[in-house]
Amino acid sequence: MNIGEASKQSGVSERMIRHYERIGLIPAPPRRGAGYRDYGESDLHRLRFIANARDLGFPIEEIRTLLGLWADTGRSSADVKRVALARAEELQRKAEALTTLRETLVDLAERCHGDERPDCPIIAELSLDRKC
């Protein structure tokens, strides 16, 4: 099947399919006589795997690791679990950081009068020199 059909069936855009080929997440498929890529079922399966991993927040290098584990029939499930738990911990750290940012913004907004006066704690906070 061509890249357009592979994109439809996998849910991965043509641009991302080409990108995944360039960075080696999927092997370059054989080409038809006219030079068009010819994707097979194994390519679709791999693209869906990548899409599912991306949806769970895995970055490219961890997806590369997971693909290696997926291909290794002698793998230990403990290795897969370790990768998943490390990602979950990173997502928790990011969630906590986002919660802190949100709380700061809400606090600043609550201290802002939101009227015609020029005084604004939001602007005051943003203008602070925090590089030190």
Phi, psi and chi 1 to 4 in degrees:
 res  aa     phi    psi   chi1   chi2   chi3   chi4
   1 MET       -  153.5   79.2 -170.4   72.1      -
   2 ASN   -81.2  175.2   66.7   25.8      -      -
   3 ILE   -64.3  -34.8 -165.8  167.0      -      -
   4 GLY   -63.1  -43.7      -      -      -      -
   5 GLU   -69.0  -39.8 -172.2   61.1   30.2      -
   6 ALA   -62.0  -38.6      -      -      -      -
   7 SER   -63.4  -47.4  174.8      -      -      -
   8 LYS   -60.5  -46.3  -79.4 -176.4 -151.7  166.3
   9 GLN   -74.0  -27.7  -71.6 -167.5   33.2      -
  10 SER   -96.1  -21.8   67.7      -      -      -
  11 GLY    81.0   11.1      -      -      -      -
  12 VAL  -107.2  131.4  176.6      -      -      -
  13 SER   -64.3  155.1   72.1      -      -      -
  14 GLU   -57.8  -40.5  -68.0  179.5   30.2      -
  15 ARG   -60.4  -43.8 -176.2  179.3   66.3   80.8
  16 MET   -70.9  -34.6  -71.0  -51.1  -65.2      -
  17 ILE   -60.2  -46.8  -68.1  172.5      -      -
  18 ARG   -61.3  -40.4  -71.9 -175.7 -167.1   97.4
  19 HIS   -62.5  -46.2  173.9   67.9      -      -
  20 TYR   -62.3  -33.6  -65.8  153.0      -      -
  21 GLU   -65.8  -46.4  -75.3  177.3   29.0      -
  22 ARG   -59.5  -38.5  -88.6 -167.0  -51.1  -82.8
  23 ILE   -93.3    2.3   64.3  172.8      -      -
  24 GLY    84.1   15.4      -      -      -      -
  25 LEU   -74.9  -30.3  -79.7 -173.7      -      -
  26 ILE  -127.3  144.3   62.4  170.6      -      -
  27 PRO   -69.9  149.5   22.3  -28.0      -      -
  28 ALA   -64.5  126.3      -      -      -      -
  29 PRO   -74.9  162.1   29.8  -35.3      -      -
  30 PRO   -63.6  159.2   17.7  -24.1      -      -
  31 ARG  -106.9  144.0  -57.7  -92.7 -178.7  166.3
  32 ARG   -77.2  175.9  -67.4 -170.1 -149.3  158.8
  33 GLY   -53.8  -38.3      -      -      -      -
  34 ALA   -83.8    2.8      -      -      -      -
  35 GLY    92.1    0.7      -      -      -      -
  36 TYR   -75.3  144.2  -67.2  107.1      -      -
  37 ARG   -65.4  144.4  -67.0  169.5  172.0   88.0
  38 ASP  -124.7   98.9 -169.1   16.7      -      -
  39 TYR   -88.4  146.9  -65.0   91.7      -      -
  40 GLY  -116.0 -177.5      -      -      -      -
  41 GLU   -60.3  -38.1  -76.5  -59.5  -45.2      -
  42 SER   -65.1  -34.2   63.9      -      -      -
  43 ASP   -65.2  -43.0  -62.7  -48.2      -      -
  44 LEU   -61.7  -43.0  -69.8  178.5      -      -
  45 HIS   -61.4  -42.9 -155.0   66.0      -      -
  46 ARG   -66.5  -41.8 -166.9  170.8 -177.9   94.6
  47 LEU   -63.5  -40.6  -73.6  167.3      -      -
  48 ARG   -65.1  -39.9  -72.0 -176.8 -167.9  118.5
  49 PHE   -58.8  -47.8 -176.7   99.6      -      -
  50 ILE   -61.9  -45.5  -66.2  167.1      -      -
  51 ALA   -61.4  -42.6      -      -      -      -
  52 ASN   -64.6  -41.0  -69.4  -24.0      -      -
  53 ALA   -64.9  -40.6      -      -      -      -
  54 ARG   -63.2  -41.2  -66.7  -65.7  -73.4  174.0
  55 ASP   -61.5  -28.0  -72.8  -13.2      -      -
  56 LEU   -88.5    4.2  -72.1  172.7      -      -
  57 GLY    90.5    9.2      -      -      -      -
  58 PHE   -74.2  132.4  -73.5  100.4      -      -
  59 PRO   -77.1  167.2   25.8  -30.4      -      -
  60 ILE   -52.8  -47.7  -66.0  -64.0      -      -
  61 GLU   -64.6  -35.1  -74.5  -47.6  -50.2      -
  62 GLU   -72.3  -32.7  -72.1  177.1   15.5      -
  63 ILE   -64.8  -39.8  -68.2  173.0      -      -
  64 ARG   -58.7  -44.1 -166.9  178.5  -53.5  -79.3
  65 THR   -61.9  -46.4  -61.3      -      -      -
  66 LEU   -63.3  -38.5  -71.2  167.6      -      -
  67 LEU   -62.6  -39.7  -76.0  167.3      -      -
  68 GLY   -63.5  -40.5      -      -      -      -
  69 LEU   -67.5  -39.3  -70.6  167.1      -      -
  70 TRP   -60.7  -41.0 -177.3   41.5      -      -
  71 ALA   -75.2  -20.6      -      -      -      -
  72 ASP   -89.2   99.1  178.5    5.4      -      -
  73 THR   -69.0  -14.1   57.1      -      -      -
  74 GLY   -96.2   12.0      -      -      -      -
  75 ARG   -64.5  161.2   72.4 -178.3  167.9  -91.3
  76 SER   -98.1  134.1  162.6      -      -      -
  77 SER   -64.1  -22.7   64.7      -      -      -
  78 ALA   -62.2  -34.5      -      -      -      -
  79 ASP   -65.5  -41.9  -66.9  -23.9      -      -
  80 VAL   -66.4  -44.3 -179.3      -      -      -
  81 LYS   -60.8  -40.3 -177.3  176.1 -178.3  175.8
  82 ARG   -60.0  -43.8 -166.8  171.5   10.7  -95.0
  83 VAL   -63.8  -44.4  173.7      -      -      -
  84 ALA   -64.6  -43.2      -      -      -      -
  85 LEU   -68.6  -35.3  -72.0  175.3      -      -
  86 ALA   -63.6  -40.7      -      -      -      -
  87 ARG   -65.9  -41.6  174.3   64.3   14.2 -145.4
  88 ALA   -61.8  -40.0      -      -      -      -
  89 GLU   -64.7  -41.0  -73.2  175.0   19.3      -
  90 GLU   -65.3  -41.1  178.0   63.0   17.6      -
  91 LEU   -64.1  -37.0  -70.1  171.9      -      -
  92 GLN   -63.8  -43.5 -179.5   63.1   39.8      -
  93 ARG   -60.5  -44.1 -173.2 -167.3   65.1   71.5
  94 LYS   -66.4  -39.0  -72.8 -179.3  177.9 -176.7
  95 ALA   -62.9  -41.2      -      -      -      -
  96 GLU   -65.3  -40.6  -71.3  168.0    2.4      -
  97 ALA   -64.3  -41.8      -      -      -      -
  98 LEU   -65.2  -38.4  -74.3  171.3      -      -
  99 THR   -62.2  -42.8  -63.0      -      -      -
 100 THR   -62.6  -44.4  -60.5      -      -      -
 101 LEU   -60.7  -44.4  -71.4  172.6      -      -
 102 ARG   -62.1  -44.5 -177.5 -170.6  173.7  -75.2
 103 GLU   -62.3  -38.4  -71.6  169.1   -6.3      -
 104 THR   -64.0  -45.3  -60.6      -      -      -
 105 LEU   -64.4  -41.8  -73.4  170.1      -      -
 106 VAL   -63.8  -43.0  168.0      -      -      -
 107 ASP   -60.1  -46.4  176.9   61.0      -      -
 108 LEU   -62.2  -43.2  -71.2  169.5      -      -
 109 ALA   -64.8  -37.6      -      -      -      -
 110 GLU   -68.4  -29.5  -73.8  174.2   -8.3      -
 111 ARG   -83.0  -11.5  -69.7 -170.2  -72.8  135.5
 112 CYS   -85.4  131.6  179.6      -      -      -
 113 HIS   -69.2  -28.9  -65.3  -71.3      -      -
 114 GLY    65.2   34.7      -      -      -      -
 115 ASP  -120.0 -154.6   55.3   19.0      -      -
 116 GLU   -82.5   -9.1  -58.0  -58.1  -42.6      -
 117 ARG   -71.6  148.2  -66.6 -177.0  -75.8  179.2
 118 PRO   -79.0  -20.7   27.3  -33.1      -      -
 119 ASP   -64.5  128.9  -63.8  -22.3      -      -
 120 CYS  -149.5  117.3  179.0      -      -      -
 121 PRO   -64.6  -24.2   19.1  -27.2      -      -
 122 ILE   -66.4  -49.9  -59.8  167.4      -      -
 123 ILE   -63.0  -41.3  -65.5  -63.9      -      -
 124 ALA   -60.7  -43.5      -      -      -      -
 125 GLU   -66.1  -42.6 -176.1   73.9   19.7      -
 126 LEU   -66.8  -25.2  -66.8  174.0      -      -
 127 SER   -87.5   -2.9   65.6      -      -      -
 128 LEU   -68.0  145.4  -66.3  175.8      -      -
 129 ASP   -89.0  103.3 -176.8    6.1      -      -
 130 ARG  -104.8   10.0  -64.2 -172.8 -175.4  -91.9
 131 LYS   -73.7  -15.5  -68.2 -177.4 -177.9  177.4
 132 CYS   -82.2      -  -58.4      -      -      -
